[in-house]
Amino acid sequence: MNRRELLGVLGATAAGLTAITGGGARAQEAQGPEHKHHPFHSERGHHTEEQQECAETCARCMHECEDGFHHCLRQARQSGKVEYARAAHLCIDCAEVCGTAAKLVASGSHLLVHICAACAEACDDCLAVCEPLKDPEMKLVIESLRKCAQSCRGMVKAIGEHKHHHPTQ
């Protein structure tokens, strides 16, 4: 990932997290009263604590997976270990899914149930390849993947407790 792409991802993540922590209040008001009653917002129209935590966890996982990608890529180049090449590929793909999840959760998207379910599965797939490496340098990546999958599953469960909203209805 070049510097321009990294700055873009960091900027988008920061904007999403700003929206969660109150910077998006005016945008929510402009969207009308139906947005305030979205099941992923508190009664005041702000994001729930669970939603904020999930977005932050996904953003952290994105960054850890990007670091894991670079570590695995170096290992694959230096030692020629095929398992590191596969882990590198999964880490960078998982980082993309986690980054998208962070943005959509932060924005209170009506697609939360879909992206959170996909993010949890992507984290599980990445874990299945990274854990067997037993590489101490991957410890933070593995911890972050576990937390992200758990947080996303929590969001899916919370969403399931509310009637799932379909924008076409």
C-alpha positions in Angstrom: 0.0 0.0 0.0 1.5 3.3 -1.0 1.5 6.4 1.1 -1.4 8.0 -0.8 -3.6 4.9 -0.3 -2.6 4.7 3.4 -3.5 8.4 4.0 -6.9 7.8 2.2 -7.7 4.8 4.4 -6.7 6.6 7.6 -8.7 9.7 6.6 -11.8 7.7 5.8 -11.4 5.8 9.1 -11.0 9.0 11.0 -14.0 10.5 9.4 -16.1 7.5 10.3 -14.9 7.5 13.8 -15.6 11.3 14.1 -19.2 10.6 12.9 -19.6 8.1 15.7 -18.3 10.3 18.5 -20.6 13.2 17.7 -19.3 14.8 14.6 -22.1 13.3 12.6 -25.0 14.7 14.7 -25.8 17.4 12.2 -25.9 14.9 9.3 -28.2 12.7 11.3 -30.6 15.6 12.0 -30.6 16.5 8.3 -31.5 12.9 7.4 -34.9 13.3 9.0 -36.8 11.6 11.8 -36.8 8.1 10.3 -33.0 7.9 10.7 -33.2 8.8 14.4 -35.4 5.7 14.9 -32.9 3.4 13.2 -32.4 0.4 15.5 -28.6 1.1 15.6 -29.0 4.5 17.3 -30.0 5.4 20.8 -33.2 7.3 21.4 -31.3 10.6 21.0 -30.3 9.7 17.5 -26.6 9.0 18.3 -24.7 5.7 17.8 -25.0 3.1 20.5 -21.9 2.3 22.6 -21.9 -1.2 21.0 -21.8 0.4 17.5 -19.0 2.8 18.4 -17.0 -0.1 20.0 -17.5 -2.3 16.9 -16.4 0.5 14.5 -13.3 1.1 16.5 -12.5 -2.6 16.8 -12.9 -3.1 13.0 -10.6 -0.1 12.4 -8.0 -1.5 14.7 -8.2 -4.9 13.1 -7.8 -3.3 9.7 -4.5 -1.7 10.8 -3.3 -4.9 12.5 -4.1 -6.9 9.4 -2.1 -4.4 7.3 0.8 -4.8 9.6 0.4 -8.6 9.4 0.4 -8.4 5.6 3.7 -6.6 5.6 5.3 -9.0 8.1 4.0 -12.1 6.2 5.2 -10.7 2.9 8.7 -10.2 4.3 8.7 -13.7 5.7 7.5 -15.2 2.4 10.2 -13.3 0.5 13.0 -14.0 2.9 12.3 -17.7 3.6 10.1 -18.7 0.7 7.5 -20.1 3.1 4.3 -20.6 1.1 2.1 -20.5 4.3 3.3 -16.9 4.8 2.4 -15.9 1.3 -1.2 -17.2 1.9 -1.4 -15.5 5.2 -0.2 -12.2 3.6 -3.0 -12.5 1.0 -5.7 -13.2 3.6 -4.4 -10.4 5.9 -4.7 -7.7 3.2 -8.1 -8.9 2.1 -9.3 -9.0 5.7 -8.0 -5.5 6.2 -10.2 -4.3 3.3 -13.3 -6.0 4.8 -12.6 -4.7 8.3 -12.0 -1.2 6.9 -15.3 -1.3 5.0 -17.1 -2.6 8.1 -15.6 0.2 10.3 -16.9 2.8 7.8 -20.4 1.3 7.5 -20.8 0.7 11.2 -19.7 4.2 11.9 -22.2 5.6 9.4 -25.0 3.6 10.8 -25.6 1.9 7.4 -28.6 -0.2 6.9 -26.2 -2.9 5.6 -24.7 -3.5 9.0 -26.1 -7.0 9.4 -24.4 -8.0 6.1 -21.1 -6.3 6.5 -20.7 -7.4 10.1 -21.5 -11.0 9.3 -19.0 -10.9 6.4 -16.4 -9.3 8.5 -16.7 -11.9 11.3 -16.3 -14.7 8.7 -13.3 -12.9 7.0 -11.6 -12.7 10.4 -12.3 -16.4 11.1 -10.7 -17.3 7.7 -7.7 -15.1 8.4 -7.3 -16.6 11.8 -7.4 -20.1 10.4 -4.3 -19.3 8.4 -2.4 -17.0 10.7 -2.7 -19.0 14.0 -0.9 -22.1 12.7 2.1 -20.0 11.9 2.8 -19.7 15.6 4.7 -16.5 14.9 5.1 -14.2 17.8 5.1 -11.2 15.4 1.5 -12.1 14.5 0.2 -12.0 18.1 -1.5 -8.6 17.8 -3.0 -9.5 14.5 -4.5 -12.7 15.9 -5.8 -10.9 19.0 -7.3 -8.2 16.9 -9.0 -10.7 14.5 -10.6 -12.5 17.5 -11.9 -9.2 19.0 -13.2 -8.0 15.6 -15.0 -11.3 14.9 -16.6 -11.2 18.4 -17.6 -7.6 18.1 -19.1 -8.0 14.6 -21.1 -11.1 15.8 -22.3 -9.0 18.7 -23.6 -6.4 16.2 -25.3 -9.1 14.1 -27.0 -10.3 17.3 -28.0 -6.8 18.3 -29.4 -6.2 14.8 -31.3 -9.4 15.0 -33.1 -8.2 18.1 -34.6 -5.4 16.0 -36.7 -5.8 12.9 -34.2 -5.7 10.0 -34.9 -2.7 7.9 -35.0 -3.0 4.2 -34.7 0.4 2.4 -37.2 -0.7 -0.3 -40.0 -1.3 2.1 
